[in-house]
Each structure stands twice: as C-alpha cells, then as structure tokens.
Amino acid sequence: MRKRLPIAFLSVMMLCFTIFVNPIYAKNGDTTISKAAVNQNDSGIVTIYLIRHGQTILNLHDRAQGWADGPLTSSGEELIKRVGRGLTDVLFVGAYSSDSGRARQTAKLILGENQTNAKDLHLIENQGIREVYFGKFEGEKMGVLWKLAANHLELRNEREFFTRVDHPYKELIKILSELDESGEAESYQELTDRTFKGFNEIAEQVYKNGGGDILVVSHGITINAILEKIDESKVPKEICKNGSVSKLEFDGKDWKVKEVNEMKYAQ
C-alpha cells in the first residue's frame, strides 16, 4: 500500500501541473477538452470560420445594405441556427462580429447552438469588418444600382454586366463611389484597406494568445474583399450566400484559404 502512494501522488501532481501551464485548460477551466483541440492550439495556427450574417429584411427585398441595418428574417434565423448546429462541437477560443446588428444577432445565434465552453464566450465587435458604405445609395433597390453600373460602362443590362466583368461587386462599388456626388460612398480600395486591417488585427491577436478556432461574422462584399486580399483566385463571382462559411488559416505570417462559401454546415 505504501509503495503505491508515491505513484498516486505523482499522478495528481502531473495533472495539476498540466492544468496550470496549459493555456487551453487555464482559459476554459475544463480538463475534458479533446486531444484534437489541445493539439490545434499548441500548433499556434489560427483557424477562422468567416461567416456571412443571416438573411435580413433588406436582403429579402433586395435593398442595398451597407451601414444601414435590418434584423434577420425568421427564415434567416433558422438557417443560422442550423449553421450553429453544424459547428456545435467547434471549441471556439474567440467570437467576433462587425458592429452591425445583423452580424451580432448571427454570431449570438451560432454561439447559442454550441455545445462546448464556447457558448459562453463574450462577443467582441470590430468596426473594421462591417459592410461597405454605399453612401447616398444606402437602401436603394439593387436592380437600380446594377442598371446605373451597366450604363456607366455603356453595357445594356445587369446580365451583360455580369458576363463582361470579372468581379461584378468590386466594379459596382468602384462605380458607385464615383457616382455619389456627396463623396460619402466608400471606394473599393477604402473598403479593402479598412476591412483587412480589422480582420488581420483579430487574427494576429488570437495568434499571440496561442491560436485556435475563432468565429468571425461579417458581410458579403466585405468577405469578398478579404478573400481577394489573401488569394484573388478564391473570390466568387457572386457574393457569399447568407449563412455561408469560408474557412481560413493564419500561422502568424501567411494566410491560407481552405473553404469558400460553404453551406455544408447548415445541413
């Protein structure tokens, strides 16, 4: 019996030491965290689940929605809850959204479906990853904006615009910023600079804290701008769908785009 005591004592001390020095155990206070989660954090890689917010009332009525905001529709909420259930086992170490209500609402719904300690994460808002500002065109029918853009390039209609232009949404934002005589509408370069700065700040901070999976909820044109900054070949011609997931990795220096516009999580 006495010979077993030192061994038992040593085992307890090793467990205590592991909990104390491992930042994942310390942060979550849970000694049952999966081996996969621990290994991922130890690697230092930041894995970002970049998600477009759910459908809003303005989306439903095909209105330009940049800094203007609208709540999620009931079907938009249901889709996002399905996305949350698809990510239910992901042990997020951080949760971020733009400061727009639709992005906050989406992030909270996703966290509400999570079955790990991530469900209790404090949501951090970042203005840098909000949607493009349409200036005087905020709230306008998208059909009207596409017609303006087509006319500007001396094209007949929206269909021809999408056929002839490689990145229609990028070109649309460029044209609208030129047509807004108030000078308020963001240029595409302004959008890209603002957005990637905010997005990169998030990734760098998480990397410094040891890495891990993070949830980031943003917007359609903004997500395209982020993807273009990392890998232009990954930018879809359309904007990402409501509730879609794009998965990226950051190793403290380089970026990788692993998935784009995936709806498989909403099954």
C-alpha positions as a printed NumPy array, in Angstrom:
array([[  0.   ,   0.   ,   0.   ],
       [  2.799,   2.426,   0.945],
       [  4.589,   1.736,  -2.352],
       [  1.52 ,   2.91 ,  -4.305],
       [  1.219,   6.272,  -2.519],
       [  4.2  ,   7.994,  -4.247],
       [  2.886,   6.894,  -7.658],
       [ -0.619,   8.202,  -6.954],
       [  0.785,  11.433,  -5.559],
       [  2.997,  11.89 ,  -8.642],
       [  0.   ,  11.359, -10.974],
       [ -2.032,  14.013,  -9.175],
       [  0.869,  16.472,  -9.298],
       [  1.363,  15.909, -13.036],
       [ -2.33 ,  16.568, -13.704],
       [ -2.219,  19.779, -11.658],
       [  0.898,  20.912, -13.472],
       [ -0.761,  20.275, -16.875],
       [ -3.823,  22.295, -15.934],
       [ -1.713,  25.138, -14.601],
       [  0.686,  25.563, -17.52 ],
       [ -1.571,  24.708, -20.489],
       [ -3.313,  27.898, -21.626],
       [ -6.29 ,  25.985, -23.029],
       [ -7.053,  24.31 , -19.723],
       [ -6.448,  27.561, -17.873],
       [ -8.753,  29.581, -20.125],
       [-11.631,  27.111, -20.228],
       [-11.306,  25.529, -16.8  ],
       [-12.245,  22.176, -18.329],
       [ -9.929,  19.152, -18.085],
       [-12.077,  17.165, -20.531],
       [-11.17 ,  19.241, -23.601],
       [-10.493,  16.98 , -26.563],
       [ -6.979,  15.996, -27.567],
       [ -7.647,  17.455, -31.016],
       [ -8.438,  20.856, -29.53 ],
       [ -5.265,  20.829, -27.442],
       [ -3.086,  19.841, -30.383],
       [ -4.601,  22.537, -32.559],
       [ -3.92 ,  25.248, -30.001],
       [ -0.376,  24.004, -29.439],
       [  0.278,  24.362, -33.181],
       [ -0.331,  28.111, -32.949],
       [ -2.455,  28.084, -36.106],
       [ -5.48 ,  30.388, -36.124],
       [ -8.442,  28.797, -37.927],
       [-11.104,  31.327, -38.83 ],
       [-14.7  ,  30.406, -39.558],
       [-15.708,  33.502, -41.518],
       [-19.5  ,  33.567, -41.817],
       [-21.876,  35.893, -43.624],
       [-24.812,  37.007, -41.497],
       [-28.272,  35.503, -41.99 ],
       [-30.89 ,  36.883, -44.365],
       [-32.33 ,  40.222, -43.268],
       [-35.488,  42.125, -44.19 ],
       [-33.441,  44.342, -46.51 ],
       [-31.864,  41.268, -48.149],
       [-35.335,  39.837, -48.668],
       [-36.434,  42.96 , -50.544],
       [-33.15 ,  43.216, -52.484],
       [-32.077,  46.526, -50.978],
       [-28.501,  47.81 , -50.7  ],
       [-27.493,  47.167, -47.089],
       [-24.128,  48.511, -46.082],
       [-24.021,  50.555, -42.904],
       [-27.813,  50.58 , -42.944],
       [-29.12 ,  47.639, -40.942],
       [-32.053,  45.279, -40.759],
       [-32.94 ,  42.397, -38.424],
       [-32.792,  38.788, -39.528],
       [-35.946,  37.302, -41.003],
       [-37.433,  34.204, -39.348],
       [-36.026,  32.02 , -42.147],
       [-32.688,  33.814, -41.741],
       [-32.653,  32.957, -38.044],
       [-33.497,  29.322, -38.723],
       [-30.703,  28.979, -41.282],
       [-28.165,  30.445, -38.867],
       [-29.301,  28.092, -36.104],
       [-28.642,  25.201, -38.494],
       [-25.166,  26.604, -39.178],
       [-24.637,  26.787, -35.424],
       [-25.638,  23.158, -35.048],
       [-23.221,  22.26 , -37.832],
       [-20.463,  23.907, -35.792],
       [-21.766,  22.709, -32.439],
       [-18.578,  20.81 , -31.495],
       [-16.105,  23.506, -32.536],
       [-14.282,  24.788, -29.466],
       [-14.   ,  28.432, -30.457],
       [-11.444,  30.387, -28.426],
       [-12.847,  33.732, -29.593],
       [-16.   ,  35.163, -31.183],
       [-16.066,  38.34 , -33.275],
       [-18.55 ,  40.23 , -35.419],
       [-18.899,  43.593, -37.065],
       [-20.784,  46.215, -35.052],
       [-23.886,  45.857, -37.248],
       [-26.938,  44.377, -35.533],
       [-27.411,  41.633, -38.139],
       [-23.851,  40.399, -37.575],
       [-24.209,  40.474, -33.771],
       [-27.52 ,  38.627, -33.987],
       [-25.984,  35.966, -36.239],
       [-22.947,  35.406, -34.011],
       [-25.077,  35.049, -30.874],
       [-27.377,  32.532, -32.55 ],
       [-24.369,  30.436, -33.608],
       [-22.844,  30.527, -30.13 ],
       [-26.237,  29.626, -28.666],
       [-26.129,  26.297, -30.517],
       [-22.571,  25.471, -29.443],
       [-22.109,  22.533, -27.046],
       [-18.607,  23.438, -25.821],
       [-17.43 ,  26.164, -23.446],
       [-17.507,  28.481, -26.475],
       [-21.216,  29.075, -25.867],
       [-20.231,  31.407, -23.01 ],
       [-17.723,  33.484, -24.994],
       [-18.007,  37.255, -24.857],
       [-18.72 ,  38.552, -28.369],
       [-16.197,  41.19 , -29.491],
       [-17.294,  43.749, -32.089],
       [-14.92 ,  45.138, -34.686],
       [-15.963,  48.116, -36.839],
       [-13.293,  47.262, -39.387],
       [-15.198,  44.246, -40.699],
       [-18.554,  45.965, -41.258],
       [-20.028,  46.07 , -44.764],
       [-19.125,  48.605, -47.466],
       [-20.737,  52.03 , -47.073],
       [-22.985,  52.794, -50.053],
       [-23.256,  56.497, -49.23 ],
       [-26.329,  58.069, -50.802],
       [-27.238,  54.694, -52.331],
       [-27.911,  53.038, -48.953],
       [-31.29 ,  51.292, -49.031],
       [-31.697,  51.633, -52.805],
       [-33.038,  48.72 , -54.849],
       [-30.121,  46.62 , -56.091],
       [-31.715,  46.454, -59.531],
       [-31.412,  50.228, -59.791],
       [-27.741,  50.097, -58.798],
       [-26.901,  47.396, -61.319],
       [-28.574,  49.456, -64.039],
       [-26.547,  52.53 , -63.066],
       [-23.344,  50.487, -63.153],
       [-24.192,  48.946, -66.534],
       [-24.978,  52.354, -68.032],
       [-21.714,  53.716, -66.667],
       [-19.794,  51.073, -68.642],
       [-22.086,  51.503, -71.647],
       [-23.49 ,  47.996, -71.234],
       [-27.1  ,  47.097, -71.904],
       [-28.169,  45.486, -68.638],
       [-27.188,  43.64 , -65.452],
       [-26.822,  40.321, -67.285],
       [-24.287,  41.782, -69.691],
       [-22.525,  43.45 , -66.756],
       [-22.045,  40.074, -65.037],
       [-20.926,  38.47 , -68.29 ],
       [-18.365,  41.118, -69.203],
       [-16.973,  41.998, -65.761],
       [-14.702,  39.572, -63.878],
       [-15.565,  40.824, -60.379],
       [-19.026,  42.454, -60.623],
       [-19.371,  43.518, -56.976],
       [-15.897,  45.023, -56.913],
       [-16.673,  47.002, -60.066],
       [-20.084,  48.012, -58.698],
       [-18.521,  49.546, -55.576],
       [-15.939,  51.398, -57.66 ],
       [-18.631,  52.87 , -59.909],
       [-20.992,  53.843, -57.092],
       [-18.206,  55.69 , -55.274],
       [-17.611,  57.685, -58.48 ],
       [-21.322,  58.394, -58.999],
       [-22.   ,  59.534, -55.435],
       [-21.501,  63.286, -55.743],
       [-21.632,  63.628, -51.961],
       [-18.332,  61.735, -51.792],
       [-19.64 ,  59.557, -48.95 ],
       [-19.751,  56.154, -50.675],
       [-16.623,  54.101, -49.958],
       [-14.285,  53.265, -52.78 ],
       [-13.276,  49.63 , -53.155],
       [ -9.742,  50.466, -52.039],
       [-11.066,  52.143, -48.886],
       [-13.201,  49.091, -48.186],
       [-10.28 ,  46.69 , -48.689],
       [ -7.875,  48.701, -46.535],
       [-10.371,  49.087, -43.689],
       [-11.638,  45.544, -43.787],
       [ -8.347,  43.682, -43.97 ],
       [ -6.809,  45.848, -41.277],
       [ -9.592,  44.9  , -38.863],
       [ -9.579,  41.259, -39.913],
       [ -5.8  ,  40.962, -39.645],
       [ -5.813,  42.579, -36.194],
       [ -8.211,  39.9  , -34.974],
       [ -6.08 ,  37.052, -36.361],
       [ -2.815,  38.47 , -35.032],
       [ -4.203,  38.908, -31.53 ],
       [ -5.511,  35.332, -31.431],
       [ -2.175,  34.06 , -32.782],
       [ -0.315,  35.886, -29.992],
       [ -2.656,  34.24 , -27.476],
       [ -1.782,  30.756, -28.726],
       [ -4.037,  30.243, -31.747],
       [ -7.143,  28.1  , -32.081],
       [-10.527,  28.243, -33.789],
       [-12.391,  31.552, -33.91 ],
       [-15.814,  32.627, -35.11 ],
       [-15.989,  35.794, -37.232],
       [-19.318,  37.094, -38.596],
       [-19.162,  39.687, -41.352],
       [-20.824,  40.666, -44.643],
       [-20.965,  39.608, -48.284],
       [-18.924,  42.253, -50.077],
       [-16.586,  42.568, -47.124],
       [-15.856,  38.819, -47.216],
       [-15.073,  39.052, -50.936],
       [-12.654,  41.915, -50.217],
       [-10.918,  39.852, -47.513],
       [-10.618,  36.829, -49.791],
       [ -9.214,  38.966, -52.607],
       [ -6.535,  40.345, -50.311],
       [ -5.423,  36.803, -49.449],
       [ -5.976,  34.89 , -52.7  ],
       [ -7.723,  36.562, -55.64 ],
       [ -8.356,  33.192, -57.299],
       [-10.687,  32.248, -54.42 ],
       [-13.066,  35.209, -54.838],
       [-16.502,  34.036, -56.048],
       [-18.182,  35.989, -58.846],
       [-21.263,  36.382, -56.675],
       [-21.068,  37.485, -53.067],
       [-21.077,  34.741, -50.438],
       [-24.52 ,  33.419, -49.53 ],
       [-26.232,  34.315, -46.267],
       [-25.046,  31.842, -43.631],
       [-22.185,  30.542, -45.762],
       [-18.88 ,  29.607, -44.138],
       [-15.448,  30.447, -45.521],
       [-12.585,  28.819, -43.634],
       [ -9.146,  30.423, -43.451],
       [ -5.893,  29.733, -41.621],
       [ -3.248,  32.13 , -40.309],
       [  0.141,  30.994, -38.981],
       [  1.351,  34.356, -37.759],
       [  2.769,  35.258, -41.158],
       [  0.96 ,  33.589, -44.052],
       [ -2.708,  33.048, -44.894],
       [ -4.435,  30.064, -46.482],
       [ -7.987,  29.887, -47.822],
       [ -9.303,  26.387, -47.043],
       [-13.001,  26.74 , -47.947],
       [-15.167,  29.398, -49.602],
       [-18.918,  29.952, -49.456],
       [-19.648,  26.515, -47.971],
       [-23.249,  25.703, -46.981],
       [-22.475,  22.174, -45.751],
       [-22.58 ,  23.337, -42.123],
       [-26.263,  24.264, -42.449],
       [-27.48 ,  20.716, -43.135]])
